[in-house]
Amino acid sequence: MPTKPDRLRLSDRLEIARCLTGLWQVADIEKDGSVIDPETGAGWLAGYAAAGFDSFDMADHYGSAEIIAGRLLARGKGPMVATKWCPPPGPMDAATVRAGVTERLRRLGVERIDLLQFHWWSFEHPAWLDALHEIARLRDEGLIAEMGVTNFDAAHFNLALSDGVPLLTNQVSFSLLDRRAAGDLAQVCERHGAWILGYGTLNGGFLSDRWRGQPEPAQVADWSKMKYHRFIRAAGGWEAFQTVLAAAAQVAGKHGVSVSNVATRWVLEQARVAGVIVGARLGERVHTADNLRLFSFALDDEDRATLAAAFAATRPIPGDCGDEYRKPPFLTASGDLSHHLDSIPPAFAAQATARGARVLTGSQWEDIAGYCRAQRIGDRILVSGTTAVAGLARAVAPGDAGAQATYILDRILAAVVALGGRPEDVVRTRIYITDEADVLAVSRAHGRVFGAVKPANTLVRVAGLIGDHRVEVEAEAILSPAG
């Protein structure tokens, strides 16, 4: 039996215990208005650190978790602290980003954050890329050791990396039931040398011995189980879940460990996974002894085959990593988040015209050439040829046509939405590329957005586009009655 968890050096600036201690349950403990005494909480964290679990994950909205961790840091024990900044969509200028990071530094009581992770709600609002570049500047200043994101899908994680943002990690849901991160995201990480931090490895506690052979609960009370019960249903339901649980129990019996150990070990052994995040309910339950068993065994080919056979009884979780927060089916504790997403300010404002309305995005060429990004006339929305431009004229991800296409389609959808349309209303797209080798990457980007809509489409290779642009897209939408 090991005495400490395994460790991994992700860069010359960051080393972690491969089983991180998650502090999201601090918010749940404090939801009735009571607050954990910071020194008492720091004492509880010190117990985890003494056992080798000295890497802690938290966020700006996890109650007083940052303050508690700060008290431990003040004792000079030197744990690794990863926190998240989750601002609402809006302009992300230098002052706004600095204020968000400064608040994390203040609450933690440190001069440098070990790992700052950024969350964004809607990629149609392009300020997320501005924010990441500003965070990178603060990293260069020494206020942040390393930076990552949370709940980014593979396409947008790749876009940021291809645009030169020095992201080290992406924290996403990853479990025996939610295997999305083992696909495109793992490939992006391999290509760029980035890492995955997996949470939800126990599916809210359902992937444990206590649920094996048990009937499906009629009601689920706590927020974590509400969320992951939705994952179970999305993955094929209770019967399919029990099939996976039985396979995990078979492997666990072979190695003399728990089902939870097997579930977490499977994630830990996946490609480009740096660590798994296991939640801690401070002052109530400590699982360090059981978590140490993660590092007492390894899965062999027989184990992986047993689990893979059980996976065949399940359905893939819909979409890509993080989609559960951004589109149906919303697999969150509160369920449907459309009301929340609808309350987010549009990326672009519609302006009334004599014929209807139009959208300008701030590109310098809109004024120079005298055109708008999109125009609505009656129930039609016409979107101009769009390239991957950030700010006034900077080409985004100049060496990656697939990444440029992802950014372009976000801008097109933002314009359509600003004029009262929806992605489902797009009926035609035209794509212009400069290199035949980019056909597959650009087509995949288009398919991720319009795979279910399937508008009429034309793709043409042209002699060239201006500057570093490798792809340009135009679109047309016809509003449905609901629009």
C-alpha positions in Angstrom: 0.0 0.0 0.0 1.5 3.4 -1.0 2.0 6.0 1.6 1.5 9.0 -0.7 -0.4 9.6 -4.0 1.6 9.7 -7.2 2.7 13.1 -8.4 3.1 14.6 -11.9 5.1 17.6 -13.1 3.1 19.2 -15.8 5.5 22.0 -16.5 8.6 23.7 -15.0 6.1 25.8 -13.0 3.6 23.3 -11.8 3.6 19.9 -10.1 0.4 18.2 -8.7 -0.7 15.2 -6.7 -2.5 13.1 -9.3 -5.5 12.9 -7.0 -6.6 16.5 -6.3 -8.9 17.5 -3.5 -12.0 19.3 -4.8 -13.6 21.9 -2.6 -16.9 22.5 -4.4 -18.8 21.1 -1.5 -17.8 24.0 0.7 -20.5 26.0 -1.1 -23.0 23.3 -0.3 -22.0 23.2 3.3 -22.4 27.0 3.5 -25.6 27.3 1.5 -27.8 27.9 4.6 -25.7 31.1 5.3 -23.3 29.6 7.8 -19.6 30.0 7.0 -16.8 27.6 7.9 -14.3 29.2 10.3 -11.3 29.8 8.0 -8.7 28.5 10.6 -10.7 25.4 11.3 -11.2 24.8 7.6 -7.4 25.3 7.0 -6.8 22.7 9.7 -8.9 20.2 7.8 -7.0 20.9 4.6 -3.8 20.5 6.5 -4.8 16.9 7.2 -5.2 16.2 3.5 -1.9 17.8 2.7 -0.1 15.8 5.4 -1.4 12.6 3.7 0.1 13.8 0.4 -3.2 15.1 -1.0 -1.7 18.6 -1.2 -3.3 19.8 -4.5 -6.6 21.7 -4.0 -9.1 22.7 -6.6 -11.6 25.5 -6.0 -13.4 28.4 -7.7 -14.6 32.0 -7.1 -18.1 30.7 -6.4 -17.2 27.7 -4.1 -18.3 29.6 -0.9 -15.3 30.5 1.2 -13.0 27.8 -0.2 -10.4 30.3 -1.5 -10.3 32.0 1.9 -9.9 28.7 3.7 -7.1 27.6 1.3 -5.5 31.0 1.9 -5.3 30.4 5.6 -3.5 27.1 4.9 -1.1 28.9 2.5 -0.3 31.5 5.2 0.9 28.7 7.4 3.7 28.1 4.9 2.8 24.5 4.1 3.1 25.1 0.4 0.2 23.2 -1.1 -0.7 23.6 -4.8 -3.9 25.7 -5.2 -5.9 25.7 -8.4 -8.8 28.1 -8.6 -11.3 29.2 -11.2 -12.6 32.6 -12.4 -16.1 32.3 -13.9 -17.1 35.8 -15.0 -20.4 36.5 -16.8 -20.1 37.1 -20.5 -19.3 40.8 -21.4 -16.4 42.9 -22.5 -13.1 41.5 -21.3 -10.7 44.4 -21.4 -7.4 44.5 -19.4 -9.0 46.2 -16.4 -11.8 43.7 -16.1 -9.5 40.7 -16.3 -7.0 42.2 -13.9 -9.7 42.9 -11.4 -10.9 39.3 -11.5 -7.4 37.9 -11.1 -6.6 40.4 -8.3 -9.7 39.3 -6.4 -8.5 35.7 -6.5 -5.0 36.8 -5.3 -6.6 38.7 -2.5 -8.8 35.9 -1.3 -6.0 33.4 -1.4 -3.6 35.9 0.2 -0.8 35.1 -2.3 1.3 37.0 -4.9 1.0 34.2 -7.5 -1.8 31.7 -8.3 -0.5 28.2 -9.0 -3.2 27.4 -11.6 -5.9 29.8 -12.7 -8.7 28.2 -14.7 -11.2 30.2 -16.8 -14.8 29.4 -17.5 -17.0 30.9 -20.1 -20.7 30.4 -20.7 -21.3 31.1 -24.4 -18.7 30.9 -27.1 -20.9 33.0 -29.4 -19.7 35.9 -27.3 -16.1 36.3 -28.5 -14.8 38.1 -25.5 -13.6 34.8 -24.0 -10.6 34.8 -26.3 -9.8 38.4 -25.3 -10.0 37.3 -21.7 -7.6 34.4 -22.2 -5.0 36.7 -23.9 -5.2 39.2 -21.0 -4.8 36.3 -18.5 -1.7 35.2 -20.5 -0.3 38.8 -20.0 -0.8 38.5 -16.3 1.0 35.1 -16.4 3.9 36.9 -18.1 3.9 39.4 -15.2 4.2 36.6 -12.7 0.7 36.8 -11.1 -0.1 33.4 -12.4 2.2 30.3 -12.7 0.0 28.4 -15.2 -3.4 28.9 -16.8 -6.1 26.5 -17.8 -9.8 26.4 -18.6 -12.8 24.5 -17.4 -15.6 22.8 -19.4 -14.2 23.8 -22.8 -15.1 21.6 -25.7 -12.3 20.2 -27.9 -12.9 22.7 -30.7 -12.6 25.8 -28.6 -9.7 24.4 -26.5 -7.9 23.8 -29.8 -8.8 27.3 -31.0 -7.3 29.0 -28.0 -4.1 26.9 -28.2 -3.8 27.5 -31.9 -4.2 31.2 -31.3 -1.1 31.1 -29.0 -2.8 31.1 -25.6 -0.5 29.1 -23.2 -3.1 26.8 -21.8 -1.9 23.9 -19.7 -5.1 22.2 -18.6 -8.8 21.7 -19.3 -10.9 20.6 -16.4 -13.9 18.5 -17.6 -16.3 15.8 -16.6 -14.8 12.3 -17.1 -16.0 9.0 -15.9 -17.0 5.4 -16.8 -20.3 6.9 -18.0 -19.0 10.2 -19.5 -16.2 9.2 -21.8 -16.3 12.3 -24.1 -12.9 13.5 -23.0 -11.2 10.4 -24.3 -12.1 11.4 -27.9 -11.3 14.7 -29.6 -10.2 16.5 -26.5 -7.5 13.9 -25.7 -6.2 14.3 -29.3 -6.1 18.1 -29.0 -4.1 17.7 -25.8 -1.7 15.3 -27.4 -1.1 17.7 -30.3 -0.5 20.7 -28.1 1.1 19.1 -25.1 -1.8 20.1 -22.8 -3.5 18.0 -20.0 -6.9 17.0 -18.8 -8.1 17.3 -15.2 -11.1 15.0 -14.7 -13.9 15.7 -12.3 -17.1 13.7 -11.7 -15.1 10.5 -11.8 -17.5 8.9 -9.3 -20.6 10.3 -11.1 -21.7 12.1 -7.9 -21.1 9.1 -5.8 -23.2 6.7 -7.8 -20.1 4.8 -9.0 -19.6 3.1 -5.7 -20.3 -0.2 -4.0 -23.4 1.1 -2.2 -25.4 1.6 -5.4 -24.7 -1.9 -6.9 -27.9 -3.8 -7.3 -30.0 -1.1 -5.8 -33.2 0.3 -7.3 -33.2 3.6 -9.0 -34.0 6.4 -6.5 -37.4 8.0 -6.9 -36.0 11.3 -5.7 -32.5 12.7 -5.5 -32.0 15.4 -2.9 -28.5 16.7 -3.0 -27.3 18.9 -6.0 -24.4 16.7 -7.0 -26.6 13.6 -7.3 -29.3 15.5 -9.1 -26.7 16.4 -11.8 -25.2 13.0 -12.2 -28.5 11.2 -12.1 -29.2 13.1 -15.3 -25.9 11.7 -16.7 -27.1 8.2 -15.8 -30.3 8.7 -17.7 -28.5 10.2 -20.7 -26.1 7.3 -20.8 -28.9 4.7 -21.2 -30.7 4.6 -17.9 -30.4 2.7 -14.6 -30.1 -0.8 -16.2 -27.2 0.3 -18.4 -25.6 2.0 -15.3 -25.9 -1.2 -13.3 -24.2 -3.1 -16.1 -21.2 -0.7 -15.8 -21.3 -0.9 -12.0 -21.3 -4.7 -12.1 -18.2 -4.7 -14.4 -16.4 -2.3 -12.2 -17.3 -4.5 -9.2 -15.8 -7.5 -11.0 -12.5 -5.7 -11.6 -12.5 -4.3 -8.0 -12.9 -7.8 -6.6 -10.0 -9.0 -8.6 -7.7 -6.3 -7.2 -9.1 -6.1 -3.7 -10.2 -2.5 -4.0 -13.4 -0.6 -4.1 -15.7 0.1 -7.1 -14.9 3.8 -6.6 -11.2 3.0 -6.9 -11.7 1.2 -10.2 -13.9 4.0 -11.6 -11.3 6.7 -10.7 -8.3 4.6 -11.7 -9.8 4.1 -15.2 -10.0 7.9 -15.7 -6.5 8.3 -14.3 -5.1 5.9 -16.9 -6.7 7.6 -19.9 -4.4 9.5 -22.4 -3.4 13.0 -21.3 -5.1 12.8 -17.9 -2.9 14.6 -15.5 -5.1 14.1 -12.4 -8.5 13.4 -11.1 -10.5 15.7 -8.7 -12.2 14.0 -5.8 -14.5 16.1 -3.7 -14.0 16.6 0.0 -16.8 17.4 2.5 -14.7 19.2 5.0 -15.3 18.3 8.6 -17.6 15.4 7.8 -15.9 12.7 5.8 -12.3 12.0 4.9 -11.4 9.5 2.2 -7.6 9.8 2.0 -7.0 6.1 3.0 -9.4 4.9 0.3 -8.0 7.3 -2.3 -4.5 6.1 -1.6 -5.6 2.7 -3.0 -5.9 4.4 -6.4 -2.1 4.0 -6.5 -1.9 0.5 -5.3 -2.9 -1.2 -8.5 -3.2 -0.7 -12.3 -5.7 -1.9 -14.8 -4.6 -4.7 -17.2 -5.9 -5.6 -20.6 -8.5 -8.0 -19.1 -9.8 -5.3 -16.9 -10.1 -2.8 -19.7 -11.9 -5.4 -21.9 -14.4 -6.1 -19.1 -15.2 -2.4 -18.7 -15.4 -1.9 -22.5 -17.9 -4.7 -22.8 -20.1 -3.0 -20.3 -19.7 0.3 -22.1 -21.5 -1.3 -25.0 -24.7 -1.3 -23.0 -24.6 2.5 -22.6 -25.2 5.5 -24.9 -22.5 8.2 -25.4 -23.2 11.4 -23.4 -24.5 13.8 -26.1 -22.2 16.5 -27.5 -18.7 17.4 -26.5 -17.1 18.3 -23.1 -18.9 21.1 -21.4 -21.9 21.0 -23.8 -24.1 20.1 -20.8 -23.8 23.8 -19.7 -24.5 25.3 -23.1 -27.1 23.3 -25.0 -29.8 20.7 -24.6 -29.9 18.2 -23.0 -28.8 20.3 -20.0 -27.2 17.7 -17.7 -26.8 20.0 -14.7 -28.2 19.9 -11.2 -30.9 22.5 -12.1 -31.6 21.0 -15.5 -32.6 23.4 -18.3 -30.3 26.4 -18.4 -31.9 28.1 -21.4 -33.3 30.8 -19.2 -29.8 31.6 -17.9 -28.3 31.5 -21.4 -31.1 33.7 -22.7 -30.2 36.3 -20.1 -26.7 36.7 -21.3 -26.2 39.9 -23.2 -25.9 39.3 -27.0 -22.4 39.6 -28.4 -23.6 42.1 -31.0 -26.3 44.7 -30.9 -28.9 44.9 -33.7 -29.5 48.3 -35.3 -32.8 49.2 -36.9 -32.7 50.1 -40.6 -35.3 51.1 -43.1 -35.6 47.5 -44.3 -35.4 45.8 -41.0 -32.2 45.5 -38.9 -28.4 45.0 -39.2 -25.5 43.9 -37.0 -22.0 45.5 -37.0 -19.2 43.6 -35.2 -16.5 46.3 -35.0 -14.2 45.1 -37.7 -12.4 48.1 -39.3 -13.3 46.8 -42.7 -17.0 47.3 -42.0 -16.4 51.0 -42.1 -13.7 51.1 -44.7 -15.7 49.0 -47.2 -19.1 50.1 -46.1 -20.9 46.9 -45.2 -22.5 45.2 -42.2 -21.8 41.7 -40.7 -25.5 40.7 -41.2 -28.8 42.2 -42.2 -32.3 41.1 -41.6 -35.0 41.8 -44.2 -38.4 40.4 -43.3 -37.8 36.8 -42.3 -34.4 36.5 -44.0 -31.0 37.1 -42.4 -28.1 37.5 -44.8 -24.6 37.1 -43.2 -21.6 38.6 -45.0 -18.5 36.6 -45.8 -16.8 36.3 -42.4 -13.2 35.6 -41.5 -11.6 34.9 -38.1 -10.9 38.4 -37.0 -10.4 39.4 -33.3 -10.4 43.1 -32.4 -10.0 45.5 -35.3 -8.1 43.3 -37.7 -6.0 40.5 -36.0 -6.3 37.1 -37.7 -7.1 34.4 -35.2 -5.2 31.1 -35.2 -3.4 31.9 -38.5 -2.0 28.4 -39.0 -5.2 26.4 -38.2 -8.1 26.5 -40.7 -10.3 24.3 -38.5 -9.8 26.7 -35.6 -10.5 29.7 -37.8 -13.8 28.0 -39.0 -14.8 27.4 -35.4 -14.3 31.1 -34.5 -16.1 32.2 -37.7 -19.2 30.1 -37.1 -19.4 31.5 -33.6 -19.5 35.0 -35.0 -22.0 34.0 -37.6 -24.4 32.5 -35.1 -23.9 35.5 -32.8 -25.0 37.8 -35.6 -28.0 35.5 -36.5 -29.1 35.4 -32.8 -28.7 39.2 -32.5 -31.2 39.6 -35.4 -33.7 37.3 -33.8 -32.7 34.0 -35.4 -31.5 30.6 -34.1 -28.9 28.2 -35.4 -31.7 26.0 -36.7 -32.8 28.9 -39.0 -29.6 28.7 -41.1 -30.5 27.3 -44.5 -27.4 28.0 -46.5 -23.7 28.3 -46.0 -20.8 29.0 -48.4 -17.2 28.2 -47.5 -14.1 29.4 -49.2 -10.7 27.8 -48.4 -7.2 28.4 -49.7 -5.8 24.9 -49.2 -7.4 21.6 -50.2 -5.6 20.0 -47.2 -7.9 22.0 -44.9 -11.2 20.5 -46.3 -11.6 17.9 -43.5 -10.8 20.2 -40.6 -13.1 22.9 -41.9 -15.9 20.5 -42.7 -15.7 19.0 -39.2 -16.0 22.4 -37.7 -19.1 23.0 -39.8 -20.5 19.6 -38.9 -20.1 20.3 -35.2 -22.4 23.3 -35.5 -24.8 22.2 -38.2 -24.7 18.4 -38.1 -28.4 18.3 -37.1 -29.5 21.4 -39.1 -27.9 20.4 -42.4 -28.2 23.6 -44.4 -27.5 23.7 -48.1 -23.7 24.2 -48.4 -21.1 25.0 -51.0 -17.3 24.7 -50.3 -14.9 26.2 -52.8 -11.1 26.3 -53.0 -10.0 29.8 -54.0 -6.6 31.2 -55.1 -6.2 33.2 -51.9 -7.7 35.2 -49.1 -6.4 38.4 -47.5 -3.5 38.1 -45.0 -3.4 35.1 -42.7 -7.0 34.0 -43.3 -7.3 30.4 -44.5 -11.1 30.2 -44.6 -14.1 32.5 -45.1 -17.8 31.7 -44.6 -21.1 33.4 -45.5 -24.6 32.3 -44.5 -28.3 32.8 -44.9 -31.1 32.1 -42.5 -34.8 32.1 -42.8 -36.6 32.6 -39.6 -39.1 30.0 -38.5 -42.4 31.0 -37.0 -40.9 30.5 -33.5 -38.1 32.9 -34.4 
